[in-house]
């Protein structure tokens, strides 16, 4: 079952990451961007969009590899490199880009609040993961990385919910978007807490630096 879920997550992640590559033509009228011409005219939206979407595709893949149970055991150098890519990508590109993009949302206050809160927590959780590994707190680092990736994976779940809702003919997708915006990441965090509870020993969930551990 775990392997099946992992394969499914990998497939969905690669699908979305591949979709992000279609924006490498840097056409400001391509696809979704056609609807954002007023925001693009401000000069703020387009750089934020590319930082969020293109770097987001990279960190989706990098983060999934990081959370694989054997990545740090068998591929320590790769794990460390991809961890650096993941953390820096979120802190300097994807999360700030998401915050800027949120300011141009025109779907009502509930959607605005959802995406602003998500981007803020995304930045905070990732920064905490970095802080924990610098203090050689491996268990703490893993906890915050799981929470961080739960928010990263919201890019996948958001599109899944939008796709599912589009097949429900009696559902008004624009009106349902306020609910979808919250569903895309709040359940992810609840699942993350369940994963933490099941995979990290209770003695390590609140315990911090152990100098006998090596940084990953």
Rosetta constraint file for C-alpha pairs under 8 A:
AtomPair CA 1 CA 5 HARMONIC 6.26 0.50
AtomPair CA 2 CA 6 HARMONIC 6.13 0.50
AtomPair CA 3 CA 7 HARMONIC 6.16 0.50
AtomPair CA 4 CA 8 HARMONIC 6.17 0.50
AtomPair CA 5 CA 9 HARMONIC 6.08 0.50
AtomPair CA 6 CA 10 HARMONIC 6.06 0.50
AtomPair CA 7 CA 11 HARMONIC 6.09 0.50
AtomPair CA 8 CA 12 HARMONIC 6.21 0.50
AtomPair CA 9 CA 13 HARMONIC 5.97 0.50
AtomPair CA 10 CA 14 HARMONIC 6.09 0.50
AtomPair CA 10 CA 64 HARMONIC 7.34 0.50
AtomPair CA 11 CA 15 HARMONIC 6.10 0.50
AtomPair CA 12 CA 16 HARMONIC 6.25 0.50
AtomPair CA 12 CA 156 HARMONIC 6.87 0.50
AtomPair CA 13 CA 17 HARMONIC 6.03 0.50
AtomPair CA 13 CA 60 HARMONIC 6.35 0.50
AtomPair CA 13 CA 61 HARMONIC 6.50 0.50
AtomPair CA 13 CA 153 HARMONIC 7.92 0.50
AtomPair CA 13 CA 156 HARMONIC 6.82 0.50
AtomPair CA 14 CA 18 HARMONIC 5.90 0.50
AtomPair CA 14 CA 61 HARMONIC 6.91 0.50
AtomPair CA 15 CA 19 HARMONIC 6.30 0.50
AtomPair CA 16 CA 20 HARMONIC 6.35 0.50
AtomPair CA 16 CA 57 HARMONIC 6.94 0.50
AtomPair CA 16 CA 156 HARMONIC 6.74 0.50
AtomPair CA 17 CA 21 HARMONIC 6.75 0.50
AtomPair CA 17 CA 56 HARMONIC 7.80 0.50
AtomPair CA 17 CA 57 HARMONIC 4.25 0.50
AtomPair CA 17 CA 58 HARMONIC 6.81 0.50
AtomPair CA 17 CA 60 HARMONIC 7.06 0.50
AtomPair CA 17 CA 61 HARMONIC 7.31 0.50
AtomPair CA 18 CA 22 HARMONIC 7.16 0.50
AtomPair CA 18 CA 57 HARMONIC 7.52 0.50
AtomPair CA 19 CA 23 HARMONIC 7.72 0.50
AtomPair CA 20 CA 24 HARMONIC 7.74 0.50
AtomPair CA 20 CA 53 HARMONIC 6.12 0.50
AtomPair CA 20 CA 54 HARMONIC 5.68 0.50
AtomPair CA 20 CA 57 HARMONIC 5.89 0.50
AtomPair CA 21 CA 54 HARMONIC 6.85 0.50
AtomPair CA 21 CA 57 HARMONIC 7.86 0.50
AtomPair CA 23 CA 27 HARMONIC 7.30 0.50
AtomPair CA 23 CA 30 HARMONIC 7.55 0.50
AtomPair CA 23 CA 54 HARMONIC 7.59 0.50
AtomPair CA 24 CA 54 HARMONIC 7.93 0.50
AtomPair CA 26 CA 30 HARMONIC 7.99 0.50
AtomPair CA 28 CA 33 HARMONIC 5.94 0.50
AtomPair CA 28 CA 34 HARMONIC 7.15 0.50
AtomPair CA 28 CA 37 HARMONIC 7.98 0.50
AtomPair CA 28 CA 40 HARMONIC 7.87 0.50
AtomPair CA 28 CA 46 HARMONIC 7.54 0.50
AtomPair CA 29 CA 33 HARMONIC 5.28 0.50
AtomPair CA 29 CA 34 HARMONIC 4.51 0.50
AtomPair CA 29 CA 37 HARMONIC 7.69 0.50
AtomPair CA 30 CA 34 HARMONIC 5.97 0.50
AtomPair CA 32 CA 36 HARMONIC 7.34 0.50
AtomPair CA 33 CA 37 HARMONIC 6.85 0.50
AtomPair CA 36 CA 40 HARMONIC 6.08 0.50
AtomPair CA 37 CA 41 HARMONIC 6.11 0.50
AtomPair CA 38 CA 42 HARMONIC 7.02 0.50
AtomPair CA 39 CA 43 HARMONIC 7.58 0.50
AtomPair CA 39 CA 44 HARMONIC 7.44 0.50
AtomPair CA 39 CA 45 HARMONIC 5.70 0.50
AtomPair CA 39 CA 104 HARMONIC 6.44 0.50
AtomPair CA 40 CA 44 HARMONIC 6.67 0.50
AtomPair CA 40 CA 45 HARMONIC 5.06 0.50
AtomPair CA 40 CA 46 HARMONIC 5.53 0.50
AtomPair CA 41 CA 45 HARMONIC 7.97 0.50
AtomPair CA 43 CA 47 HARMONIC 7.70 0.50
AtomPair CA 44 CA 48 HARMONIC 6.50 0.50
AtomPair CA 44 CA 100 HARMONIC 7.49 0.50
AtomPair CA 45 CA 49 HARMONIC 5.93 0.50
AtomPair CA 45 CA 100 HARMONIC 6.92 0.50
AtomPair CA 45 CA 101 HARMONIC 6.09 0.50
AtomPair CA 45 CA 104 HARMONIC 7.75 0.50
AtomPair CA 46 CA 50 HARMONIC 6.26 0.50
AtomPair CA 47 CA 51 HARMONIC 6.11 0.50
AtomPair CA 47 CA 97 HARMONIC 7.66 0.50
AtomPair CA 48 CA 52 HARMONIC 6.02 0.50
AtomPair CA 48 CA 93 HARMONIC 7.79 0.50
AtomPair CA 48 CA 96 HARMONIC 7.39 0.50
AtomPair CA 48 CA 97 HARMONIC 4.07 0.50
AtomPair CA 48 CA 98 HARMONIC 6.92 0.50
AtomPair CA 48 CA 100 HARMONIC 6.22 0.50
AtomPair CA 48 CA 101 HARMONIC 6.38 0.50
AtomPair CA 49 CA 53 HARMONIC 5.94 0.50
AtomPair CA 49 CA 97 HARMONIC 6.11 0.50
AtomPair CA 49 CA 98 HARMONIC 7.42 0.50
AtomPair CA 49 CA 101 HARMONIC 6.61 0.50
AtomPair CA 50 CA 54 HARMONIC 5.45 0.50
AtomPair CA 50 CA 55 HARMONIC 7.46 0.50
AtomPair CA 50 CA 97 HARMONIC 7.86 0.50
AtomPair CA 51 CA 55 HARMONIC 5.59 0.50
AtomPair CA 51 CA 56 HARMONIC 7.49 0.50
AtomPair CA 51 CA 93 HARMONIC 5.09 0.50
AtomPair CA 51 CA 94 HARMONIC 5.57 0.50
AtomPair CA 51 CA 97 HARMONIC 5.68 0.50
AtomPair CA 52 CA 56 HARMONIC 5.40 0.50
AtomPair CA 52 CA 93 HARMONIC 6.15 0.50
AtomPair CA 52 CA 94 HARMONIC 3.97 0.50
AtomPair CA 52 CA 95 HARMONIC 6.82 0.50
AtomPair CA 52 CA 96 HARMONIC 7.72 0.50
AtomPair CA 52 CA 97 HARMONIC 4.87 0.50
AtomPair CA 52 CA 98 HARMONIC 5.80 0.50
AtomPair CA 53 CA 57 HARMONIC 6.23 0.50
AtomPair CA 53 CA 94 HARMONIC 7.17 0.50
AtomPair CA 54 CA 58 HARMONIC 6.85 0.50
AtomPair CA 55 CA 59 HARMONIC 6.33 0.50
AtomPair CA 55 CA 89 HARMONIC 6.23 0.50
AtomPair CA 55 CA 90 HARMONIC 7.93 0.50
AtomPair CA 55 CA 93 HARMONIC 6.81 0.50
AtomPair CA 55 CA 94 HARMONIC 6.08 0.50
AtomPair CA 56 CA 60 HARMONIC 6.06 0.50
AtomPair CA 56 CA 89 HARMONIC 7.60 0.50
AtomPair CA 56 CA 90 HARMONIC 7.66 0.50
AtomPair CA 56 CA 94 HARMONIC 5.74 0.50
AtomPair CA 56 CA 152 HARMONIC 7.80 0.50
AtomPair CA 57 CA 61 HARMONIC 6.76 0.50
AtomPair CA 58 CA 62 HARMONIC 6.19 0.50
AtomPair CA 58 CA 86 HARMONIC 7.84 0.50
AtomPair CA 59 CA 63 HARMONIC 5.58 0.50
AtomPair CA 59 CA 85 HARMONIC 7.13 0.50
AtomPair CA 59 CA 86 HARMONIC 4.99 0.50
AtomPair CA 59 CA 89 HARMONIC 6.67 0.50
AtomPair CA 59 CA 90 HARMONIC 7.52 0.50
AtomPair CA 59 CA 152 HARMONIC 7.85 0.50
AtomPair CA 60 CA 64 HARMONIC 6.27 0.50
AtomPair CA 60 CA 149 HARMONIC 7.94 0.50
AtomPair CA 60 CA 152 HARMONIC 6.48 0.50
AtomPair CA 60 CA 153 HARMONIC 6.87 0.50
AtomPair CA 61 CA 65 HARMONIC 6.46 0.50
AtomPair CA 62 CA 66 HARMONIC 6.30 0.50
AtomPair CA 62 CA 82 HARMONIC 5.56 0.50
AtomPair CA 62 CA 83 HARMONIC 7.22 0.50
AtomPair CA 62 CA 85 HARMONIC 7.37 0.50
AtomPair CA 62 CA 86 HARMONIC 6.04 0.50
AtomPair CA 63 CA 67 HARMONIC 6.38 0.50
AtomPair CA 63 CA 82 HARMONIC 7.56 0.50
AtomPair CA 63 CA 83 HARMONIC 7.32 0.50
AtomPair CA 63 CA 86 HARMONIC 6.19 0.50
AtomPair CA 63 CA 149 HARMONIC 6.42 0.50
AtomPair CA 64 CA 68 HARMONIC 6.61 0.50
AtomPair CA 64 CA 149 HARMONIC 7.77 0.50
AtomPair CA 65 CA 71 HARMONIC 6.60 0.50
AtomPair CA 65 CA 79 HARMONIC 7.74 0.50
AtomPair CA 66 CA 71 HARMONIC 6.15 0.50
AtomPair CA 66 CA 72 HARMONIC 7.48 0.50
AtomPair CA 66 CA 79 HARMONIC 6.03 0.50
AtomPair CA 66 CA 82 HARMONIC 7.13 0.50
AtomPair CA 66 CA 83 HARMONIC 6.66 0.50
AtomPair CA 67 CA 71 HARMONIC 7.27 0.50
AtomPair CA 67 CA 145 HARMONIC 7.97 0.50
AtomPair CA 67 CA 146 HARMONIC 7.31 0.50
AtomPair CA 69 CA 73 HARMONIC 7.79 0.50
AtomPair CA 70 CA 74 HARMONIC 5.98 0.50
AtomPair CA 70 CA 75 HARMONIC 7.78 0.50
AtomPair CA 71 CA 75 HARMONIC 5.35 0.50
AtomPair CA 71 CA 76 HARMONIC 6.87 0.50
AtomPair CA 71 CA 79 HARMONIC 6.08 0.50
AtomPair CA 72 CA 76 HARMONIC 4.78 0.50
AtomPair CA 72 CA 79 HARMONIC 5.62 0.50
AtomPair CA 72 CA 216 HARMONIC 6.86 0.50
AtomPair CA 75 CA 79 HARMONIC 5.92 0.50
AtomPair CA 76 CA 80 HARMONIC 6.14 0.50
AtomPair CA 76 CA 216 HARMONIC 6.79 0.50
AtomPair CA 77 CA 81 HARMONIC 6.18 0.50
AtomPair CA 78 CA 82 HARMONIC 5.99 0.50
AtomPair CA 79 CA 83 HARMONIC 5.90 0.50
AtomPair CA 79 CA 216 HARMONIC 7.37 0.50
AtomPair CA 80 CA 84 HARMONIC 6.28 0.50
AtomPair CA 80 CA 216 HARMONIC 6.04 0.50
AtomPair CA 81 CA 85 HARMONIC 6.37 0.50
AtomPair CA 82 CA 86 HARMONIC 5.96 0.50
AtomPair CA 83 CA 87 HARMONIC 6.10 0.50
AtomPair CA 84 CA 88 HARMONIC 5.95 0.50
AtomPair CA 85 CA 89 HARMONIC 5.67 0.50
AtomPair CA 86 CA 90 HARMONIC 6.30 0.50
AtomPair CA 87 CA 91 HARMONIC 6.12 0.50
AtomPair CA 87 CA 126 HARMONIC 6.26 0.50
AtomPair CA 87 CA 127 HARMONIC 7.59 0.50
AtomPair CA 87 CA 130 HARMONIC 7.20 0.50
AtomPair CA 88 CA 92 HARMONIC 5.74 0.50
AtomPair CA 88 CA 93 HARMONIC 7.60 0.50
AtomPair CA 89 CA 93 HARMONIC 5.35 0.50
AtomPair CA 89 CA 94 HARMONIC 6.08 0.50
AtomPair CA 90 CA 94 HARMONIC 4.63 0.50
AtomPair CA 90 CA 95 HARMONIC 5.22 0.50
AtomPair CA 90 CA 96 HARMONIC 7.78 0.50
AtomPair CA 90 CA 122 HARMONIC 7.85 0.50
AtomPair CA 90 CA 123 HARMONIC 6.71 0.50
AtomPair CA 90 CA 126 HARMONIC 7.37 0.50
AtomPair CA 91 CA 95 HARMONIC 5.99 0.50
AtomPair CA 91 CA 96 HARMONIC 7.03 0.50
AtomPair CA 91 CA 123 HARMONIC 5.85 0.50
AtomPair CA 91 CA 126 HARMONIC 7.29 0.50
AtomPair CA 91 CA 127 HARMONIC 7.26 0.50
AtomPair CA 92 CA 96 HARMONIC 6.52 0.50
AtomPair CA 93 CA 97 HARMONIC 5.77 0.50
AtomPair CA 94 CA 98 HARMONIC 6.04 0.50
AtomPair CA 95 CA 99 HARMONIC 6.24 0.50
AtomPair CA 95 CA 119 HARMONIC 5.40 0.50
AtomPair CA 95 CA 120 HARMONIC 7.31 0.50
AtomPair CA 95 CA 122 HARMONIC 6.61 0.50
AtomPair CA 95 CA 123 HARMONIC 5.79 0.50
AtomPair CA 96 CA 100 HARMONIC 6.32 0.50
AtomPair CA 96 CA 119 HARMONIC 7.51 0.50
AtomPair CA 96 CA 123 HARMONIC 7.99 0.50
AtomPair CA 97 CA 101 HARMONIC 6.14 0.50
AtomPair CA 98 CA 102 HARMONIC 6.06 0.50
AtomPair CA 98 CA 115 HARMONIC 7.71 0.50
AtomPair CA 98 CA 116 HARMONIC 7.82 0.50
AtomPair CA 98 CA 119 HARMONIC 5.93 0.50
AtomPair CA 99 CA 103 HARMONIC 6.79 0.50
AtomPair CA 99 CA 115 HARMONIC 7.55 0.50
AtomPair CA 99 CA 116 HARMONIC 5.86 0.50
AtomPair CA 99 CA 119 HARMONIC 5.80 0.50
AtomPair CA 99 CA 120 HARMONIC 7.36 0.50
AtomPair CA 100 CA 104 HARMONIC 7.36 0.50
AtomPair CA 101 CA 105 HARMONIC 6.99 0.50
AtomPair CA 102 CA 112 HARMONIC 6.06 0.50
AtomPair CA 102 CA 115 HARMONIC 6.00 0.50
AtomPair CA 102 CA 116 HARMONIC 5.96 0.50
AtomPair CA 103 CA 112 HARMONIC 7.24 0.50
AtomPair CA 103 CA 116 HARMONIC 7.98 0.50
AtomPair CA 105 CA 111 HARMONIC 7.61 0.50
AtomPair CA 105 CA 112 HARMONIC 6.11 0.50
AtomPair CA 106 CA 112 HARMONIC 7.86 0.50
AtomPair CA 107 CA 111 HARMONIC 6.08 0.50
AtomPair CA 107 CA 112 HARMONIC 7.25 0.50
AtomPair CA 107 CA 174 HARMONIC 7.77 0.50
AtomPair CA 107 CA 177 HARMONIC 7.80 0.50
AtomPair CA 107 CA 178 HARMONIC 7.56 0.50
AtomPair CA 108 CA 112 HARMONIC 6.37 0.50
AtomPair CA 108 CA 178 HARMONIC 7.75 0.50
AtomPair CA 109 CA 113 HARMONIC 5.92 0.50
AtomPair CA 110 CA 114 HARMONIC 6.12 0.50
AtomPair CA 110 CA 178 HARMONIC 5.86 0.50
AtomPair CA 111 CA 115 HARMONIC 6.30 0.50
AtomPair CA 111 CA 177 HARMONIC 7.34 0.50
AtomPair CA 111 CA 178 HARMONIC 5.02 0.50
AtomPair CA 111 CA 181 HARMONIC 5.91 0.50
AtomPair CA 111 CA 182 HARMONIC 7.68 0.50
AtomPair CA 112 CA 116 HARMONIC 6.07 0.50
AtomPair CA 113 CA 117 HARMONIC 5.96 0.50
AtomPair CA 114 CA 118 HARMONIC 6.04 0.50
AtomPair CA 114 CA 181 HARMONIC 6.23 0.50
AtomPair CA 114 CA 182 HARMONIC 5.87 0.50
AtomPair CA 115 CA 119 HARMONIC 6.05 0.50
AtomPair CA 115 CA 181 HARMONIC 7.17 0.50
AtomPair CA 116 CA 120 HARMONIC 6.16 0.50
AtomPair CA 117 CA 121 HARMONIC 6.09 0.50
AtomPair CA 118 CA 122 HARMONIC 5.95 0.50
AtomPair CA 118 CA 151 HARMONIC 7.05 0.50
AtomPair CA 118 CA 185 HARMONIC 7.34 0.50
AtomPair CA 119 CA 123 HARMONIC 6.26 0.50
AtomPair CA 120 CA 124 HARMONIC 6.21 0.50
AtomPair CA 121 CA 125 HARMONIC 5.85 0.50
AtomPair CA 122 CA 126 HARMONIC 6.17 0.50
AtomPair CA 122 CA 148 HARMONIC 5.68 0.50
AtomPair CA 122 CA 151 HARMONIC 5.99 0.50
AtomPair CA 122 CA 152 HARMONIC 7.40 0.50
AtomPair CA 123 CA 127 HARMONIC 6.11 0.50
AtomPair CA 124 CA 128 HARMONIC 6.15 0.50
AtomPair CA 125 CA 129 HARMONIC 6.22 0.50
AtomPair CA 125 CA 144 HARMONIC 5.63 0.50
AtomPair CA 125 CA 145 HARMONIC 7.22 0.50
AtomPair CA 125 CA 147 HARMONIC 6.58 0.50
AtomPair CA 125 CA 148 HARMONIC 5.29 0.50
AtomPair CA 126 CA 130 HARMONIC 6.34 0.50
AtomPair CA 126 CA 144 HARMONIC 6.68 0.50
AtomPair CA 126 CA 145 HARMONIC 6.48 0.50
AtomPair CA 126 CA 148 HARMONIC 5.48 0.50
AtomPair CA 127 CA 131 HARMONIC 6.18 0.50
AtomPair CA 128 CA 132 HARMONIC 6.12 0.50
AtomPair CA 128 CA 141 HARMONIC 7.54 0.50
AtomPair CA 128 CA 144 HARMONIC 6.37 0.50
AtomPair CA 129 CA 133 HARMONIC 6.41 0.50
AtomPair CA 129 CA 140 HARMONIC 7.18 0.50
AtomPair CA 129 CA 141 HARMONIC 4.60 0.50
AtomPair CA 129 CA 142 HARMONIC 7.13 0.50
AtomPair CA 129 CA 143 HARMONIC 7.60 0.50
AtomPair CA 129 CA 144 HARMONIC 4.83 0.50
AtomPair CA 129 CA 145 HARMONIC 5.55 0.50
AtomPair CA 130 CA 134 HARMONIC 6.28 0.50
AtomPair CA 130 CA 141 HARMONIC 6.95 0.50
AtomPair CA 131 CA 135 HARMONIC 6.43 0.50
AtomPair CA 131 CA 141 HARMONIC 7.70 0.50
AtomPair CA 132 CA 136 HARMONIC 6.33 0.50
AtomPair CA 132 CA 137 HARMONIC 5.13 0.50
AtomPair CA 132 CA 138 HARMONIC 7.02 0.50
AtomPair CA 132 CA 140 HARMONIC 5.78 0.50
AtomPair CA 132 CA 141 HARMONIC 4.85 0.50
AtomPair CA 132 CA 209 HARMONIC 7.99 0.50
AtomPair CA 133 CA 137 HARMONIC 5.46 0.50
AtomPair CA 133 CA 138 HARMONIC 6.01 0.50
AtomPair CA 133 CA 140 HARMONIC 7.69 0.50
AtomPair CA 133 CA 141 HARMONIC 5.33 0.50
AtomPair CA 133 CA 215 HARMONIC 6.28 0.50
AtomPair CA 133 CA 216 HARMONIC 7.48 0.50
AtomPair CA 134 CA 215 HARMONIC 7.54 0.50
AtomPair CA 135 CA 209 HARMONIC 6.06 0.50
AtomPair CA 136 CA 209 HARMONIC 5.62 0.50
AtomPair CA 136 CA 210 HARMONIC 6.60 0.50
AtomPair CA 136 CA 211 HARMONIC 6.64 0.50
AtomPair CA 136 CA 213 HARMONIC 6.51 0.50
AtomPair CA 136 CA 214 HARMONIC 6.53 0.50
AtomPair CA 136 CA 215 HARMONIC 5.38 0.50
AtomPair CA 137 CA 141 HARMONIC 6.04 0.50
AtomPair CA 137 CA 208 HARMONIC 5.43 0.50
AtomPair CA 137 CA 209 HARMONIC 4.35 0.50
AtomPair CA 137 CA 210 HARMONIC 6.15 0.50
AtomPair CA 137 CA 213 HARMONIC 7.58 0.50
AtomPair CA 137 CA 215 HARMONIC 7.88 0.50
AtomPair CA 138 CA 142 HARMONIC 6.22 0.50
AtomPair CA 138 CA 209 HARMONIC 7.72 0.50
AtomPair CA 138 CA 213 HARMONIC 7.10 0.50
AtomPair CA 138 CA 214 HARMONIC 7.94 0.50
AtomPair CA 138 CA 215 HARMONIC 6.85 0.50
AtomPair CA 138 CA 216 HARMONIC 7.58 0.50
AtomPair CA 139 CA 143 HARMONIC 6.27 0.50
AtomPair CA 139 CA 200 HARMONIC 7.15 0.50
AtomPair CA 139 CA 204 HARMONIC 5.96 0.50
AtomPair CA 139 CA 205 HARMONIC 6.80 0.50
AtomPair CA 139 CA 207 HARMONIC 7.92 0.50
AtomPair CA 139 CA 208 HARMONIC 7.69 0.50
AtomPair CA 140 CA 144 HARMONIC 6.40 0.50
AtomPair CA 140 CA 204 HARMONIC 7.56 0.50
AtomPair CA 140 CA 205 HARMONIC 6.79 0.50
AtomPair CA 140 CA 206 HARMONIC 7.59 0.50
AtomPair CA 140 CA 207 HARMONIC 7.61 0.50
AtomPair CA 140 CA 208 HARMONIC 6.59 0.50
AtomPair CA 141 CA 145 HARMONIC 6.08 0.50
AtomPair CA 142 CA 146 HARMONIC 6.10 0.50
AtomPair CA 143 CA 147 HARMONIC 6.50 0.50
AtomPair CA 143 CA 196 HARMONIC 6.29 0.50
AtomPair CA 143 CA 200 HARMONIC 7.97 0.50
AtomPair CA 143 CA 205 HARMONIC 7.64 0.50
AtomPair CA 144 CA 148 HARMONIC 5.96 0.50
AtomPair CA 145 CA 149 HARMONIC 6.02 0.50
AtomPair CA 146 CA 150 HARMONIC 6.17 0.50
AtomPair CA 146 CA 192 HARMONIC 6.10 0.50
AtomPair CA 146 CA 196 HARMONIC 7.51 0.50
AtomPair CA 147 CA 151 HARMONIC 6.71 0.50
AtomPair CA 147 CA 189 HARMONIC 6.23 0.50
AtomPair CA 147 CA 192 HARMONIC 5.75 0.50
AtomPair CA 147 CA 193 HARMONIC 7.54 0.50
AtomPair CA 148 CA 152 HARMONIC 6.34 0.50
AtomPair CA 149 CA 153 HARMONIC 5.90 0.50
AtomPair CA 150 CA 154 HARMONIC 6.60 0.50
AtomPair CA 150 CA 185 HARMONIC 7.16 0.50
AtomPair CA 150 CA 188 HARMONIC 5.22 0.50
AtomPair CA 150 CA 189 HARMONIC 5.74 0.50
AtomPair CA 150 CA 192 HARMONIC 6.23 0.50
AtomPair CA 151 CA 155 HARMONIC 7.81 0.50
AtomPair CA 151 CA 185 HARMONIC 5.85 0.50
AtomPair CA 151 CA 188 HARMONIC 6.89 0.50
AtomPair CA 151 CA 189 HARMONIC 7.15 0.50
AtomPair CA 153 CA 157 HARMONIC 6.59 0.50
AtomPair CA 153 CA 185 HARMONIC 7.91 0.50
AtomPair CA 153 CA 188 HARMONIC 7.80 0.50
AtomPair CA 154 CA 158 HARMONIC 5.70 0.50
AtomPair CA 154 CA 184 HARMONIC 5.20 0.50
AtomPair CA 154 CA 185 HARMONIC 5.07 0.50
AtomPair CA 154 CA 188 HARMONIC 7.17 0.50
AtomPair CA 155 CA 159 HARMONIC 6.62 0.50
AtomPair CA 155 CA 184 HARMONIC 7.60 0.50
AtomPair CA 156 CA 160 HARMONIC 6.29 0.50
AtomPair CA 157 CA 161 HARMONIC 6.14 0.50
AtomPair CA 157 CA 184 HARMONIC 5.16 0.50
AtomPair CA 157 CA 185 HARMONIC 7.50 0.50
AtomPair CA 158 CA 162 HARMONIC 6.27 0.50
AtomPair CA 158 CA 180 HARMONIC 6.78 0.50
AtomPair CA 158 CA 181 HARMONIC 6.87 0.50
AtomPair CA 158 CA 183 HARMONIC 7.59 0.50
AtomPair CA 158 CA 184 HARMONIC 4.58 0.50
AtomPair CA 158 CA 185 HARMONIC 7.78 0.50
AtomPair CA 159 CA 163 HARMONIC 6.01 0.50
AtomPair CA 160 CA 164 HARMONIC 6.10 0.50
AtomPair CA 161 CA 165 HARMONIC 6.00 0.50
AtomPair CA 161 CA 180 HARMONIC 6.40 0.50
AtomPair CA 161 CA 184 HARMONIC 7.30 0.50
AtomPair CA 162 CA 166 HARMONIC 6.17 0.50
AtomPair CA 162 CA 173 HARMONIC 7.37 0.50
AtomPair CA 162 CA 177 HARMONIC 7.77 0.50
AtomPair CA 162 CA 180 HARMONIC 7.15 0.50
AtomPair CA 163 CA 167 HARMONIC 6.88 0.50
AtomPair CA 164 CA 168 HARMONIC 7.01 0.50
AtomPair CA 165 CA 171 HARMONIC 6.73 0.50
AtomPair CA 165 CA 173 HARMONIC 6.31 0.50
AtomPair CA 166 CA 171 HARMONIC 7.57 0.50
AtomPair CA 166 CA 173 HARMONIC 6.44 0.50
AtomPair CA 171 CA 176 HARMONIC 7.28 0.50
AtomPair CA 172 CA 176 HARMONIC 6.06 0.50
AtomPair CA 173 CA 177 HARMONIC 5.97 0.50
AtomPair CA 174 CA 178 HARMONIC 7.98 0.50
AtomPair CA 176 CA 180 HARMONIC 6.32 0.50
AtomPair CA 177 CA 181 HARMONIC 5.87 0.50
AtomPair CA 178 CA 182 HARMONIC 6.88 0.50
AtomPair CA 179 CA 183 HARMONIC 6.17 0.50
AtomPair CA 180 CA 184 HARMONIC 5.91 0.50
AtomPair CA 181 CA 185 HARMONIC 7.55 0.50
AtomPair CA 182 CA 186 HARMONIC 5.94 0.50
AtomPair CA 183 CA 187 HARMONIC 6.18 0.50
AtomPair CA 184 CA 188 HARMONIC 7.23 0.50
AtomPair CA 185 CA 189 HARMONIC 6.46 0.50
AtomPair CA 186 CA 190 HARMONIC 6.56 0.50
AtomPair CA 187 CA 191 HARMONIC 6.19 0.50
AtomPair CA 188 CA 192 HARMONIC 6.13 0.50
AtomPair CA 189 CA 193 HARMONIC 6.28 0.50
AtomPair CA 190 CA 194 HARMONIC 6.43 0.50
AtomPair CA 191 CA 195 HARMONIC 6.19 0.50
AtomPair CA 192 CA 196 HARMONIC 6.15 0.50
AtomPair CA 193 CA 197 HARMONIC 6.10 0.50
AtomPair CA 194 CA 198 HARMONIC 6.21 0.50
AtomPair CA 195 CA 199 HARMONIC 5.91 0.50
AtomPair CA 196 CA 200 HARMONIC 5.45 0.50
AtomPair CA 197 CA 201 HARMONIC 7.44 0.50
AtomPair CA 197 CA 202 HARMONIC 7.35 0.50
AtomPair CA 200 CA 204 HARMONIC 6.61 0.50
AtomPair CA 200 CA 205 HARMONIC 6.59 0.50
AtomPair CA 201 CA 205 HARMONIC 6.58 0.50
AtomPair CA 202 CA 206 HARMONIC 7.65 0.50
AtomPair CA 203 CA 207 HARMONIC 6.44 0.50
AtomPair CA 204 CA 208 HARMONIC 7.44 0.50
